[in-house]
Amino acid sequence: MKRKRHPIRGFFAGVFVGLGVAILLLIYGKMTTSSGWPALAIVGGFAVLGVLAGLFGPTRSRRSASAVR
């Protein structure tokens, strides 16, 4: 049985997590606003991790016909 992977869903989840981490770093003063590159690197890094998790991470098993009753 082939299991379905979700790399696009992982990409968007990674982008949102990266945005959240970048905003928290800006709020707590660990990252400056003078350059946008650190924020882009954080968002891009989490997006790549999200795609990798979507491709190689665990999947949910499909429901069998007897479990749907």
CHARMM internal coordinates of N, CA and C (Angstrom, degrees):
IC EDIT
DIST 1 N 1 CA 1.4337
DIST 1 CA 1 C 1.5347
ANGL 1 N 1 CA 1 C 108.51
DIST 1 C 2 N 1.3142
ANGL 1 CA 1 C 2 N 115.30
DIHE 1 N 1 CA 1 C 2 N 128.40
DIST 2 N 2 CA 1.4585
ANGL 1 C 2 N 2 CA 120.89
DIHE 1 CA 1 C 2 N 2 CA -179.30
DIST 2 CA 2 C 1.5218
ANGL 2 N 2 CA 2 C 109.54
DIHE 1 C 2 N 2 CA 2 C -85.34
DIST 2 C 3 N 1.3173
ANGL 2 CA 2 C 3 N 116.14
DIHE 2 N 2 CA 2 C 3 N 133.14
DIST 3 N 3 CA 1.4595
ANGL 2 C 3 N 3 CA 120.79
DIHE 2 CA 2 C 3 N 3 CA 178.79
DIST 3 CA 3 C 1.5165
ANGL 3 N 3 CA 3 C 109.52
DIHE 2 C 3 N 3 CA 3 C -97.97
DIST 3 C 4 N 1.3053
ANGL 3 CA 3 C 4 N 115.89
DIHE 3 N 3 CA 3 C 4 N 145.13
DIST 4 N 4 CA 1.4535
ANGL 3 C 4 N 4 CA 121.64
DIHE 3 CA 3 C 4 N 4 CA -175.94
DIST 4 CA 4 C 1.5246
ANGL 4 N 4 CA 4 C 110.26
DIHE 3 C 4 N 4 CA 4 C -88.41
DIST 4 C 5 N 1.3215
ANGL 4 CA 4 C 5 N 116.41
DIHE 4 N 4 CA 4 C 5 N 131.77
DIST 5 N 5 CA 1.4616
ANGL 4 C 5 N 5 CA 122.69
DIHE 4 CA 4 C 5 N 5 CA 178.28
DIST 5 CA 5 C 1.5247
ANGL 5 N 5 CA 5 C 109.46
DIHE 4 C 5 N 5 CA 5 C -102.47
DIST 5 C 6 N 1.3315
ANGL 5 CA 5 C 6 N 116.96
DIHE 5 N 5 CA 5 C 6 N 157.35
DIST 6 N 6 CA 1.4606
ANGL 5 C 6 N 6 CA 121.32
DIHE 5 CA 5 C 6 N 6 CA -176.17
DIST 6 CA 6 C 1.5285
ANGL 6 N 6 CA 6 C 111.45
DIHE 5 C 6 N 6 CA 6 C -132.71
DIST 6 C 7 N 1.3408
ANGL 6 CA 6 C 7 N 118.85
DIHE 6 N 6 CA 6 C 7 N 70.44
DIST 7 N 7 CA 1.4653
ANGL 6 C 7 N 7 CA 119.06
DIHE 6 CA 6 C 7 N 7 CA 179.98
DIST 7 CA 7 C 1.5279
ANGL 7 N 7 CA 7 C 113.28
DIHE 6 C 7 N 7 CA 7 C -70.29
DIST 7 C 8 N 1.3305
ANGL 7 CA 7 C 8 N 119.06
DIHE 7 N 7 CA 7 C 8 N -31.40
DIST 8 N 8 CA 1.4649
ANGL 7 C 8 N 8 CA 120.77
DIHE 7 CA 7 C 8 N 8 CA 179.73
DIST 8 CA 8 C 1.5241
ANGL 8 N 8 CA 8 C 110.04
DIHE 7 C 8 N 8 CA 8 C -68.70
DIST 8 C 9 N 1.3034
ANGL 8 CA 8 C 9 N 116.58
DIHE 8 N 8 CA 8 C 9 N -42.55
DIST 9 N 9 CA 1.4639
ANGL 8 C 9 N 9 CA 121.20
DIHE 8 CA 8 C 9 N 9 CA 176.41
DIST 9 CA 9 C 1.5253
ANGL 9 N 9 CA 9 C 110.11
DIHE 8 C 9 N 9 CA 9 C -62.62
DIST 9 C 10 N 1.3264
ANGL 9 CA 9 C 10 N 117.14
DIHE 9 N 9 CA 9 C 10 N -38.96
DIST 10 N 10 CA 1.4623
ANGL 9 C 10 N 10 CA 121.44
DIHE 9 CA 9 C 10 N 10 CA 176.68
DIST 10 CA 10 C 1.5192
ANGL 10 N 10 CA 10 C 112.21
DIHE 9 C 10 N 10 CA 10 C -65.20
DIST 10 C 11 N 1.3459
ANGL 10 CA 10 C 11 N 117.00
DIHE 10 N 10 CA 10 C 11 N -37.23
DIST 11 N 11 CA 1.4581
ANGL 10 C 11 N 11 CA 121.15
DIHE 10 CA 10 C 11 N 11 CA 177.63
DIST 11 CA 11 C 1.5227
ANGL 11 N 11 CA 11 C 110.91
DIHE 10 C 11 N 11 CA 11 C -61.23
DIST 11 C 12 N 1.3228
ANGL 11 CA 11 C 12 N 116.81
DIHE 11 N 11 CA 11 C 12 N -49.54
DIST 12 N 12 CA 1.4588
ANGL 11 C 12 N 12 CA 119.88
DIHE 11 CA 11 C 12 N 12 CA -179.01
DIST 12 CA 12 C 1.5258
ANGL 12 N 12 CA 12 C 111.73
DIHE 11 C 12 N 12 CA 12 C -66.86
DIST 12 C 13 N 1.3120
ANGL 12 CA 12 C 13 N 117.39
DIHE 12 N 12 CA 12 C 13 N -36.35
DIST 13 N 13 CA 1.4637
ANGL 12 C 13 N 13 CA 119.70
DIHE 12 CA 12 C 13 N 13 CA 176.05
DIST 13 CA 13 C 1.5265
ANGL 13 N 13 CA 13 C 110.02
DIHE 12 C 13 N 13 CA 13 C -63.87
DIST 13 C 14 N 1.3319
ANGL 13 CA 13 C 14 N 117.16
DIHE 13 N 13 CA 13 C 14 N -41.27
DIST 14 N 14 CA 1.4613
ANGL 13 C 14 N 14 CA 120.88
DIHE 13 CA 13 C 14 N 14 CA 178.02
DIST 14 CA 14 C 1.5170
ANGL 14 N 14 CA 14 C 112.44
DIHE 13 C 14 N 14 CA 14 C -65.01
DIST 14 C 15 N 1.3207
ANGL 14 CA 14 C 15 N 117.18
DIHE 14 N 14 CA 14 C 15 N -38.47
DIST 15 N 15 CA 1.4677
ANGL 14 C 15 N 15 CA 120.09
DIHE 14 CA 14 C 15 N 15 CA 177.90
DIST 15 CA 15 C 1.5215
ANGL 15 N 15 CA 15 C 110.15
DIHE 14 C 15 N 15 CA 15 C -63.27
DIST 15 C 16 N 1.3299
ANGL 15 CA 15 C 16 N 117.18
DIHE 15 N 15 CA 15 C 16 N -44.24
DIST 16 N 16 CA 1.4635
ANGL 15 C 16 N 16 CA 119.65
DIHE 15 CA 15 C 16 N 16 CA -179.17
DIST 16 CA 16 C 1.5274
ANGL 16 N 16 CA 16 C 111.85
DIHE 15 C 16 N 16 CA 16 C -67.64
DIST 16 C 17 N 1.3242
ANGL 16 CA 16 C 17 N 117.82
DIHE 16 N 16 CA 16 C 17 N -38.74
DIST 17 N 17 CA 1.4645
ANGL 16 C 17 N 17 CA 120.12
DIHE 16 CA 16 C 17 N 17 CA 176.76
DIST 17 CA 17 C 1.5224
ANGL 17 N 17 CA 17 C 109.70
DIHE 16 C 17 N 17 CA 17 C -66.14
DIST 17 C 18 N 1.3287
ANGL 17 CA 17 C 18 N 117.58
DIHE 17 N 17 CA 17 C 18 N -41.75
DIST 18 N 18 CA 1.4602
ANGL 17 C 18 N 18 CA 121.22
DIHE 17 CA 17 C 18 N 18 CA 178.34
DIST 18 CA 18 C 1.5158
ANGL 18 N 18 CA 18 C 112.48
DIHE 17 C 18 N 18 CA 18 C -62.66
DIST 18 C 19 N 1.3372
ANGL 18 CA 18 C 19 N 117.11
DIHE 18 N 18 CA 18 C 19 N -40.98
DIST 19 N 19 CA 1.4618
ANGL 18 C 19 N 19 CA 120.21
DIHE 18 CA 18 C 19 N 19 CA 176.07
DIST 19 CA 19 C 1.5277
ANGL 19 N 19 CA 19 C 111.22
DIHE 18 C 19 N 19 CA 19 C -62.39
DIST 19 C 20 N 1.3106
ANGL 19 CA 19 C 20 N 115.92
DIHE 19 N 19 CA 19 C 20 N -41.49
DIST 20 N 20 CA 1.4601
ANGL 19 C 20 N 20 CA 119.58
DIHE 19 CA 19 C 20 N 20 CA 178.57
DIST 20 CA 20 C 1.5124
ANGL 20 N 20 CA 20 C 112.52
DIHE 19 C 20 N 20 CA 20 C -63.20
DIST 20 C 21 N 1.3314
ANGL 20 CA 20 C 21 N 116.98
DIHE 20 N 20 CA 20 C 21 N -43.54
DIST 21 N 21 CA 1.4626
ANGL 20 C 21 N 21 CA 120.85
DIHE 20 CA 20 C 21 N 21 CA 178.84
DIST 21 CA 21 C 1.5261
ANGL 21 N 21 CA 21 C 110.18
DIHE 20 C 21 N 21 CA 21 C -65.33
DIST 21 C 22 N 1.3390
ANGL 21 CA 21 C 22 N 117.33
DIHE 21 N 21 CA 21 C 22 N -42.38
DIST 22 N 22 CA 1.4607
ANGL 21 C 22 N 22 CA 120.17
DIHE 21 CA 21 C 22 N 22 CA 179.22
DIST 22 CA 22 C 1.5237
ANGL 22 N 22 CA 22 C 111.47
DIHE 21 C 22 N 22 CA 22 C -63.34
DIST 22 C 23 N 1.3220
ANGL 22 CA 22 C 23 N 117.73
DIHE 22 N 22 CA 22 C 23 N -40.94
DIST 23 N 23 CA 1.4679
ANGL 22 C 23 N 23 CA 120.67
DIHE 22 CA 22 C 23 N 23 CA 178.63
DIST 23 CA 23 C 1.5254
ANGL 23 N 23 CA 23 C 110.56
DIHE 22 C 23 N 23 CA 23 C -65.43
DIST 23 C 24 N 1.3304
ANGL 23 CA 23 C 24 N 117.03
DIHE 23 N 23 CA 23 C 24 N -41.78
DIST 24 N 24 CA 1.4671
ANGL 23 C 24 N 24 CA 119.40
DIHE 23 CA 23 C 24 N 24 CA 178.04
DIST 24 CA 24 C 1.5275
ANGL 24 N 24 CA 24 C 111.29
DIHE 23 C 24 N 24 CA 24 C -63.38
DIST 24 C 25 N 1.3210
ANGL 24 CA 24 C 25 N 117.64
DIHE 24 N 24 CA 24 C 25 N -40.38
DIST 25 N 25 CA 1.4634
ANGL 24 C 25 N 25 CA 120.02
DIHE 24 CA 24 C 25 N 25 CA 178.45
DIST 25 CA 25 C 1.5265
ANGL 25 N 25 CA 25 C 111.25
DIHE 24 C 25 N 25 CA 25 C -65.67
DIST 25 C 26 N 1.3172
ANGL 25 CA 25 C 26 N 117.13
DIHE 25 N 25 CA 25 C 26 N -35.81
DIST 26 N 26 CA 1.4691
ANGL 25 C 26 N 26 CA 119.94
DIHE 25 CA 25 C 26 N 26 CA 176.28
DIST 26 CA 26 C 1.5244
ANGL 26 N 26 CA 26 C 111.27
DIHE 25 C 26 N 26 CA 26 C -67.85
DIST 26 C 27 N 1.3240
ANGL 26 CA 26 C 27 N 116.98
DIHE 26 N 26 CA 26 C 27 N -42.84
DIST 27 N 27 CA 1.4628
ANGL 26 C 27 N 27 CA 120.66
DIHE 26 CA 26 C 27 N 27 CA -178.08
DIST 27 CA 27 C 1.5249
ANGL 27 N 27 CA 27 C 111.14
DIHE 26 C 27 N 27 CA 27 C -64.77
DIST 27 C 28 N 1.3262
ANGL 27 CA 27 C 28 N 117.48
DIHE 27 N 27 CA 27 C 28 N -42.43
DIST 28 N 28 CA 1.4562
ANGL 27 C 28 N 28 CA 120.76
DIHE 27 CA 27 C 28 N 28 CA -176.97
DIST 28 CA 28 C 1.5244
ANGL 28 N 28 CA 28 C 113.00
DIHE 27 C 28 N 28 CA 28 C -85.60
DIST 28 C 29 N 1.3269
ANGL 28 CA 28 C 29 N 118.01
DIHE 28 N 28 CA 28 C 29 N 3.77
DIST 29 N 29 CA 1.4531
ANGL 28 C 29 N 29 CA 121.38
DIHE 28 CA 28 C 29 N 29 CA 172.90
DIST 29 CA 29 C 1.5159
ANGL 29 N 29 CA 29 C 115.47
DIHE 28 C 29 N 29 CA 29 C 77.57
DIST 29 C 30 N 1.3108
ANGL 29 CA 29 C 30 N 118.99
DIHE 29 N 29 CA 29 C 30 N 17.53
DIST 30 N 30 CA 1.4590
ANGL 29 C 30 N 30 CA 121.81
DIHE 29 CA 29 C 30 N 30 CA 178.97
DIST 30 CA 30 C 1.5249
ANGL 30 N 30 CA 30 C 112.13
DIHE 29 C 30 N 30 CA 30 C -86.96
DIST 30 C 31 N 1.3408
ANGL 30 CA 30 C 31 N 116.05
DIHE 30 N 30 CA 30 C 31 N -12.76
DIST 31 N 31 CA 1.4546
ANGL 30 C 31 N 31 CA 121.14
DIHE 30 CA 30 C 31 N 31 CA 179.82
DIST 31 CA 31 C 1.5248
ANGL 31 N 31 CA 31 C 107.39
DIHE 30 C 31 N 31 CA 31 C -136.25
DIST 31 C 32 N 1.3286
ANGL 31 CA 31 C 32 N 116.57
DIHE 31 N 31 CA 31 C 32 N 137.65
DIST 32 N 32 CA 1.4617
ANGL 31 C 32 N 32 CA 119.94
DIHE 31 CA 31 C 32 N 32 CA -177.73
DIST 32 CA 32 C 1.5214
ANGL 32 N 32 CA 32 C 110.46
DIHE 31 C 32 N 32 CA 32 C -88.72
DIST 32 C 33 N 1.3139
ANGL 32 CA 32 C 33 N 115.58
DIHE 32 N 32 CA 32 C 33 N 160.58
DIST 33 N 33 CA 1.4564
ANGL 32 C 33 N 33 CA 120.83
DIHE 32 CA 32 C 33 N 33 CA 177.75
DIST 33 CA 33 C 1.5236
ANGL 33 N 33 CA 33 C 112.25
DIHE 32 C 33 N 33 CA 33 C -94.56
DIST 33 C 34 N 1.3329
ANGL 33 CA 33 C 34 N 117.66
DIHE 33 N 33 CA 33 C 34 N 3.02
DIST 34 N 34 CA 1.4607
ANGL 33 C 34 N 34 CA 120.19
DIHE 33 CA 33 C 34 N 34 CA -177.85
DIST 34 CA 34 C 1.5236
ANGL 34 N 34 CA 34 C 112.03
DIHE 33 C 34 N 34 CA 34 C -68.48
DIST 34 C 35 N 1.3039
ANGL 34 CA 34 C 35 N 117.30
DIHE 34 N 34 CA 34 C 35 N -27.12
DIST 35 N 35 CA 1.4568
ANGL 34 C 35 N 35 CA 120.71
DIHE 34 CA 34 C 35 N 35 CA 179.52
DIST 35 CA 35 C 1.5273
ANGL 35 N 35 CA 35 C 108.98
DIHE 34 C 35 N 35 CA 35 C -134.68
DIST 35 C 36 N 1.3126
ANGL 35 CA 35 C 36 N 116.11
DIHE 35 N 35 CA 35 C 36 N 137.09
DIST 36 N 36 CA 1.4604
ANGL 35 C 36 N 36 CA 120.39
DIHE 35 CA 35 C 36 N 36 CA -179.74
DIST 36 CA 36 C 1.5129
ANGL 36 N 36 CA 36 C 113.50
DIHE 35 C 36 N 36 CA 36 C -87.01
DIST 36 C 37 N 1.3271
ANGL 36 CA 36 C 37 N 117.66
DIHE 36 N 36 CA 36 C 37 N -6.59
DIST 37 N 37 CA 1.4633
ANGL 36 C 37 N 37 CA 119.98
DIHE 36 CA 36 C 37 N 37 CA -176.57
DIST 37 CA 37 C 1.5202
ANGL 37 N 37 CA 37 C 114.42
DIHE 36 C 37 N 37 CA 37 C -61.99
DIST 37 C 38 N 1.3288
ANGL 37 CA 37 C 38 N 119.68
DIHE 37 N 37 CA 37 C 38 N -41.84
DIST 38 N 38 CA 1.4814
ANGL 37 C 38 N 38 CA 117.26
DIHE 37 CA 37 C 38 N 38 CA 178.50
DIST 38 CA 38 C 1.5258
ANGL 38 N 38 CA 38 C 112.72
DIHE 37 C 38 N 38 CA 38 C -61.38
DIST 38 C 39 N 1.3238
ANGL 38 CA 38 C 39 N 117.15
DIHE 38 N 38 CA 38 C 39 N -39.61
DIST 39 N 39 CA 1.4649
ANGL 38 C 39 N 39 CA 119.88
DIHE 38 CA 38 C 39 N 39 CA 179.35
DIST 39 CA 39 C 1.5263
ANGL 39 N 39 CA 39 C 110.36
DIHE 38 C 39 N 39 CA 39 C -66.16
DIST 39 C 40 N 1.3226
ANGL 39 CA 39 C 40 N 116.97
DIHE 39 N 39 CA 39 C 40 N -41.38
DIST 40 N 40 CA 1.4691
ANGL 39 C 40 N 40 CA 120.01
DIHE 39 CA 39 C 40 N 40 CA 178.06
DIST 40 CA 40 C 1.5246
ANGL 40 N 40 CA 40 C 111.54
DIHE 39 C 40 N 40 CA 40 C -64.64
DIST 40 C 41 N 1.3219
ANGL 40 CA 40 C 41 N 116.22
DIHE 40 N 40 CA 40 C 41 N -37.83
DIST 41 N 41 CA 1.4647
ANGL 40 C 41 N 41 CA 119.60
DIHE 40 CA 40 C 41 N 41 CA 178.30
DIST 41 CA 41 C 1.5231
ANGL 41 N 41 CA 41 C 111.26
DIHE 40 C 41 N 41 CA 41 C -65.59
DIST 41 C 42 N 1.3261
ANGL 41 CA 41 C 42 N 116.57
DIHE 41 N 41 CA 41 C 42 N -39.10
DIST 42 N 42 CA 1.4678
ANGL 41 C 42 N 42 CA 120.43
DIHE 41 CA 41 C 42 N 42 CA 179.35
DIST 42 CA 42 C 1.5251
ANGL 42 N 42 CA 42 C 109.97
DIHE 41 C 42 N 42 CA 42 C -66.85
DIST 42 C 43 N 1.3410
ANGL 42 CA 42 C 43 N 116.76
DIHE 42 N 42 CA 42 C 43 N -47.64
DIST 43 N 43 CA 1.4639
ANGL 42 C 43 N 43 CA 120.36
DIHE 42 CA 42 C 43 N 43 CA -179.13
DIST 43 CA 43 C 1.5244
ANGL 43 N 43 CA 43 C 110.13
DIHE 42 C 43 N 43 CA 43 C -63.82
DIST 43 C 44 N 1.3301
ANGL 43 CA 43 C 44 N 117.44
DIHE 43 N 43 CA 43 C 44 N -43.64
DIST 44 N 44 CA 1.4631
ANGL 43 C 44 N 44 CA 121.06
DIHE 43 CA 43 C 44 N 44 CA 179.10
DIST 44 CA 44 C 1.5164
ANGL 44 N 44 CA 44 C 112.66
DIHE 43 C 44 N 44 CA 44 C -65.09
DIST 44 C 45 N 1.3167
ANGL 44 CA 44 C 45 N 115.94
DIHE 44 N 44 CA 44 C 45 N -38.94
DIST 45 N 45 CA 1.4711
ANGL 44 C 45 N 45 CA 119.76
DIHE 44 CA 44 C 45 N 45 CA 178.94
DIST 45 CA 45 C 1.5170
ANGL 45 N 45 CA 45 C 111.99
DIHE 44 C 45 N 45 CA 45 C -64.26
DIST 45 C 46 N 1.3268
ANGL 45 CA 45 C 46 N 116.15
DIHE 45 N 45 CA 45 C 46 N -43.50
DIST 46 N 46 CA 1.4600
ANGL 45 C 46 N 46 CA 118.91
DIHE 45 CA 45 C 46 N 46 CA 178.34
DIST 46 CA 46 C 1.5251
ANGL 46 N 46 CA 46 C 111.11
DIHE 45 C 46 N 46 CA 46 C -69.65
DIST 46 C 47 N 1.3378
ANGL 46 CA 46 C 47 N 117.71
DIHE 46 N 46 CA 46 C 47 N -31.46
DIST 47 N 47 CA 1.4634
ANGL 46 C 47 N 47 CA 120.25
DIHE 46 CA 46 C 47 N 47 CA 177.19
DIST 47 CA 47 C 1.5205
ANGL 47 N 47 CA 47 C 110.33
DIHE 46 C 47 N 47 CA 47 C -65.56
DIST 47 C 48 N 1.3269
ANGL 47 CA 47 C 48 N 117.30
DIHE 47 N 47 CA 47 C 48 N -41.53
DIST 48 N 48 CA 1.4646
ANGL 47 C 48 N 48 CA 120.80
DIHE 47 CA 47 C 48 N 48 CA 177.78
DIST 48 CA 48 C 1.5237
ANGL 48 N 48 CA 48 C 110.34
DIHE 47 C 48 N 48 CA 48 C -65.32
DIST 48 C 49 N 1.3334
ANGL 48 CA 48 C 49 N 116.88
DIHE 48 N 48 CA 48 C 49 N -42.22
DIST 49 N 49 CA 1.4652
ANGL 48 C 49 N 49 CA 119.53
DIHE 48 CA 48 C 49 N 49 CA 177.33
DIST 49 CA 49 C 1.5260
ANGL 49 N 49 CA 49 C 111.41
DIHE 48 C 49 N 49 CA 49 C -63.00
DIST 49 C 50 N 1.3300
ANGL 49 CA 49 C 50 N 116.80
DIHE 49 N 49 CA 49 C 50 N -35.97
DIST 50 N 50 CA 1.4617
ANGL 49 C 50 N 50 CA 120.44
DIHE 49 CA 49 C 50 N 50 CA 177.50
DIST 50 CA 50 C 1.5147
ANGL 50 N 50 CA 50 C 112.18
DIHE 49 C 50 N 50 CA 50 C -65.55
DIST 50 C 51 N 1.3364
ANGL 50 CA 50 C 51 N 116.96
DIHE 50 N 50 CA 50 C 51 N -40.88
DIST 51 N 51 CA 1.4727
ANGL 50 C 51 N 51 CA 120.26
DIHE 50 CA 50 C 51 N 51 CA 177.61
DIST 51 CA 51 C 1.5232
ANGL 51 N 51 CA 51 C 109.78
DIHE 50 C 51 N 51 CA 51 C -64.60
DIST 51 C 52 N 1.3278
ANGL 51 CA 51 C 52 N 116.75
DIHE 51 N 51 CA 51 C 52 N -43.34
DIST 52 N 52 CA 1.4691
ANGL 51 C 52 N 52 CA 119.55
DIHE 51 CA 51 C 52 N 52 CA 179.37
DIST 52 CA 52 C 1.5269
ANGL 52 N 52 CA 52 C 111.29
DIHE 51 C 52 N 52 CA 52 C -64.05
DIST 52 C 53 N 1.3134
ANGL 52 CA 52 C 53 N 116.80
DIHE 52 N 52 CA 52 C 53 N -39.54
DIST 53 N 53 CA 1.4668
ANGL 52 C 53 N 53 CA 119.37
DIHE 52 CA 52 C 53 N 53 CA 176.88
DIST 53 CA 53 C 1.5179
ANGL 53 N 53 CA 53 C 110.69
DIHE 52 C 53 N 53 CA 53 C -65.92
DIST 53 C 54 N 1.3356
ANGL 53 CA 53 C 54 N 117.32
DIHE 53 N 53 CA 53 C 54 N -36.00
DIST 54 N 54 CA 1.4599
ANGL 53 C 54 N 54 CA 120.40
DIHE 53 CA 53 C 54 N 54 CA 177.94
DIST 54 CA 54 C 1.5175
ANGL 54 N 54 CA 54 C 112.57
DIHE 53 C 54 N 54 CA 54 C -68.81
DIST 54 C 55 N 1.3309
ANGL 54 CA 54 C 55 N 116.79
DIHE 54 N 54 CA 54 C 55 N -31.08
DIST 55 N 55 CA 1.4629
ANGL 54 C 55 N 55 CA 120.03
DIHE 54 CA 54 C 55 N 55 CA -179.74
DIST 55 CA 55 C 1.5206
ANGL 55 N 55 CA 55 C 113.38
DIHE 54 C 55 N 55 CA 55 C -83.62
DIST 55 C 56 N 1.3294
ANGL 55 CA 55 C 56 N 117.14
DIHE 55 N 55 CA 55 C 56 N -40.84
DIST 56 N 56 CA 1.4600
ANGL 55 C 56 N 56 CA 120.31
DIHE 55 CA 55 C 56 N 56 CA -171.30
DIST 56 CA 56 C 1.5196
ANGL 56 N 56 CA 56 C 114.23
DIHE 55 C 56 N 56 CA 56 C -115.47
DIST 56 C 57 N 1.3101
ANGL 56 CA 56 C 57 N 118.35
DIHE 56 N 56 CA 56 C 57 N -2.81
DIST 57 N 57 CA 1.4589
ANGL 56 C 57 N 57 CA 121.56
DIHE 56 CA 56 C 57 N 57 CA -177.95
DIST 57 CA 57 C 1.5181
ANGL 57 N 57 CA 57 C 112.35
DIHE 56 C 57 N 57 CA 57 C -76.74
DIST 57 C 58 N 1.3096
ANGL 57 CA 57 C 58 N 116.25
DIHE 57 N 57 CA 57 C 58 N 175.99
DIST 58 N 58 CA 1.4671
ANGL 57 C 58 N 58 CA 119.90
DIHE 57 CA 57 C 58 N 58 CA 179.47
DIST 58 CA 58 C 1.5254
ANGL 58 N 58 CA 58 C 111.24
DIHE 57 C 58 N 58 CA 58 C -69.14
DIST 58 C 59 N 1.3043
ANGL 58 CA 58 C 59 N 115.64
DIHE 58 N 58 CA 58 C 59 N 150.77
DIST 59 N 59 CA 1.4622
ANGL 58 C 59 N 59 CA 121.24
DIHE 58 CA 58 C 59 N 59 CA 178.63
DIST 59 CA 59 C 1.5220
ANGL 59 N 59 CA 59 C 109.21
DIHE 58 C 59 N 59 CA 59 C -117.01
DIST 59 C 60 N 1.3223
ANGL 59 CA 59 C 60 N 115.06
DIHE 59 N 59 CA 59 C 60 N 160.76
DIST 60 N 60 CA 1.4516
ANGL 59 C 60 N 60 CA 119.24
DIHE 59 CA 59 C 60 N 60 CA 174.21
DIST 60 CA 60 C 1.5214
ANGL 60 N 60 CA 60 C 108.24
DIHE 59 C 60 N 60 CA 60 C -83.28
DIST 60 C 61 N 1.2940
ANGL 60 CA 60 C 61 N 116.31
DIHE 60 N 60 CA 60 C 61 N 143.81
DIST 61 N 61 CA 1.4533
ANGL 60 C 61 N 61 CA 119.04
DIHE 60 CA 60 C 61 N 61 CA 177.07
DIST 61 CA 61 C 1.5268
ANGL 61 N 61 CA 61 C 109.20
DIHE 60 C 61 N 61 CA 61 C -78.42
DIST 61 C 62 N 1.3021
ANGL 61 CA 61 C 62 N 115.69
DIHE 61 N 61 CA 61 C 62 N 150.76
DIST 62 N 62 CA 1.4586
ANGL 61 C 62 N 62 CA 119.90
DIHE 61 CA 61 C 62 N 62 CA 179.62
DIST 62 CA 62 C 1.5304
ANGL 62 N 62 CA 62 C 109.52
DIHE 61 C 62 N 62 CA 62 C -75.01
DIST 62 C 63 N 1.3158
ANGL 62 CA 62 C 63 N 115.44
DIHE 62 N 62 CA 62 C 63 N 148.97
DIST 63 N 63 CA 1.4622
ANGL 62 C 63 N 63 CA 119.76
DIHE 62 CA 62 C 63 N 63 CA 178.51
DIST 63 CA 63 C 1.5234
ANGL 63 N 63 CA 63 C 109.10
DIHE 62 C 63 N 63 CA 63 C -75.22
DIST 63 C 64 N 1.2928
ANGL 63 CA 63 C 64 N 115.24
DIHE 63 N 63 CA 63 C 64 N 139.11
DIST 64 N 64 CA 1.4580
ANGL 63 C 64 N 64 CA 119.09
DIHE 63 CA 63 C 64 N 64 CA 177.20
DIST 64 CA 64 C 1.5295
ANGL 64 N 64 CA 64 C 109.40
DIHE 63 C 64 N 64 CA 64 C -82.91
DIST 64 C 65 N 1.3164
ANGL 64 CA 64 C 65 N 117.62
DIHE 64 N 64 CA 64 C 65 N 165.86
DIST 65 N 65 CA 1.4594
ANGL 64 C 65 N 65 CA 121.34
DIHE 64 CA 64 C 65 N 65 CA -178.01
DIST 65 CA 65 C 1.5244
ANGL 65 N 65 CA 65 C 111.40
DIHE 64 C 65 N 65 CA 65 C -65.75
DIST 65 C 66 N 1.3412
ANGL 65 CA 65 C 66 N 117.76
DIHE 65 N 65 CA 65 C 66 N -30.91
DIST 66 N 66 CA 1.4582
ANGL 65 C 66 N 66 CA 119.71
DIHE 65 CA 65 C 66 N 66 CA -179.53
DIST 66 CA 66 C 1.5183
ANGL 66 N 66 CA 66 C 111.92
DIHE 65 C 66 N 66 CA 66 C -75.16
DIST 66 C 67 N 1.3356
ANGL 66 CA 66 C 67 N 118.64
DIHE 66 N 66 CA 66 C 67 N -23.16
DIST 67 N 67 CA 1.4637
ANGL 66 C 67 N 67 CA 121.32
DIHE 66 CA 66 C 67 N 67 CA -179.26
DIST 67 CA 67 C 1.5160
ANGL 67 N 67 CA 67 C 111.98
DIHE 66 C 67 N 67 CA 67 C -82.43
DIST 67 C 68 N 1.3244
ANGL 67 CA 67 C 68 N 118.54
DIHE 67 N 67 CA 67 C 68 N -15.40
DIST 68 N 68 CA 1.4567
ANGL 67 C 68 N 68 CA 121.88
DIHE 67 CA 67 C 68 N 68 CA -175.37
DIST 68 CA 68 C 1.5285
ANGL 68 N 68 CA 68 C 111.36
DIHE 67 C 68 N 68 CA 68 C -80.68
DIST 68 C 69 N 1.2906
ANGL 68 CA 68 C 69 N 118.95
DIHE 68 N 68 CA 68 C 69 N -24.64
DIST 69 N 69 CA 1.4646
ANGL 68 C 69 N 69 CA 124.21
DIHE 68 CA 68 C 69 N 69 CA -176.17
DIST 69 CA 69 C 1.4466
ANGL 69 N 69 CA 69 C 110.58
DIHE 68 C 69 N 69 CA 69 C -42.04
END
COOR INIT
IC SEED 1 N 1 CA 1 C
IC BUILD
